[in-house]
Amino acid sequence: MVKIRDFVEAQLYKSEEDAIQDALRHLLRGRPELRIQLAVHRYQTEEISLAKAARLAGISWAQMKDILLEQSIQPRLGPETLEEAEKEVQTLQDYFKAQP
């Protein structure tokens, strides 16, 4: 059986981590359904944005929203509280004040 260390010893990769990362990239490229499920998992557990989840899944924002709804996951769209909305408004105001 081939071991990750074999790739490093053959000087095909600098480290085992590099070999693993390359293998995972190829796995996700070959199995897009895994990319989608991974993006759904991260959306639920890490509170990443819908746009970032879509980017991770390699699909559009609208497709990601539909997938979440199909899995009975309510997409987080916009601020959930008045305090969050006010913070977003303040951040935007500060940003535009700083522009030349």
C-alpha positions as CSV (number, residue, x, y, z in Angstrom):
1,M,0.0,0.0,0.0
2,V,1.2,3.5,-0.8
3,K,1.8,5.8,2.1
4,I,1.9,9.6,2.2
5,R,5.4,9.5,3.5
6,D,6.4,7.7,0.2
7,F,5.5,10.8,-1.8
8,V,7.7,13.0,0.4
9,E,10.6,10.6,0.4
10,A,10.4,10.4,-3.5
11,Q,10.6,14.3,-3.4
12,L,7.3,14.6,-5.1
13,Y,6.0,16.9,-2.3
14,K,7.9,18.9,0.3
15,S,5.8,17.6,3.2
16,E,3.0,15.2,4.1
17,E,0.7,18.2,4.5
18,D,1.3,19.3,0.9
19,A,0.6,15.8,-0.3
20,I,-2.6,15.6,1.7
21,Q,-3.8,19.0,0.5
22,D,-3.2,18.1,-3.1
23,A,-5.1,14.8,-2.7
24,L,-8.0,16.6,-1.1
25,R,-8.1,19.1,-3.9
26,H,-8.3,16.3,-6.5
27,L,-10.9,14.4,-4.4
28,L,-13.2,17.5,-4.3
29,R,-12.6,18.2,-8.0
30,G,-13.7,14.7,-8.9
31,R,-16.6,14.5,-6.5
32,P,-18.5,17.8,-6.5
33,E,-21.2,16.5,-4.3
34,L,-18.6,16.3,-1.5
35,R,-17.8,19.9,-2.0
36,I,-21.4,20.9,-1.6
37,Q,-21.9,18.8,1.5
38,L,-18.7,20.2,3.0
39,A,-19.9,23.7,2.2
40,V,-23.2,23.0,3.9
41,H,-21.5,21.6,7.0
42,R,-19.2,24.6,7.2
43,Y,-22.2,27.0,6.7
44,Q,-23.9,25.3,9.7
45,T,-21.0,24.9,12.0
46,E,-18.7,27.8,11.3
47,E,-21.3,30.5,10.5
48,I,-19.7,31.3,7.2
49,S,-21.7,33.5,4.8
50,L,-24.0,32.1,2.1
51,A,-21.7,33.6,-0.5
52,K,-18.6,31.9,1.0
53,A,-20.4,28.6,1.2
54,A,-21.4,28.9,-2.4
55,R,-17.8,29.7,-3.4
56,L,-16.5,26.7,-1.5
57,A,-19.2,24.5,-3.2
58,G,-18.3,25.8,-6.6
59,I,-21.8,26.9,-7.3
60,S,-23.8,30.1,-7.5
61,W,-25.3,31.9,-4.5
62,A,-28.8,31.1,-5.7
63,Q,-28.0,27.4,-6.1
64,M,-26.5,27.3,-2.6
65,K,-29.6,28.9,-1.1
66,D,-31.8,26.3,-2.9
67,I,-29.6,23.5,-1.6
68,L,-29.9,24.8,2.0
69,L,-33.6,25.1,1.7
70,E,-33.9,21.5,0.2
71,Q,-32.0,20.3,3.3
72,S,-34.4,22.3,5.6
73,I,-31.7,24.7,6.5
74,Q,-32.9,28.3,6.7
75,P,-30.3,30.6,5.0
76,R,-29.1,33.5,7.1
77,L,-29.9,36.6,5.0
78,G,-29.0,39.9,6.5
79,P,-28.8,41.0,10.1
80,E,-31.0,39.2,12.6
81,T,-31.3,41.9,15.2
82,L,-31.6,45.7,15.2
83,E,-28.2,45.9,16.9
84,E,-26.6,43.9,14.1
85,A,-28.3,46.1,11.5
86,E,-27.2,49.3,13.2
87,K,-23.6,48.0,13.4
88,E,-23.7,47.3,9.7
89,V,-25.0,50.8,9.0
90,Q,-22.2,52.3,11.1
91,T,-19.5,50.2,9.4
92,L,-20.8,51.4,6.0
93,Q,-20.9,55.0,7.1
94,D,-17.4,54.8,8.5
95,Y,-16.2,53.3,5.2
96,F,-17.7,56.0,3.0
97,K,-16.4,58.8,5.3
98,A,-12.9,57.4,4.8
99,Q,-13.2,57.4,1.0
100,P,-11.5,60.3,-0.9
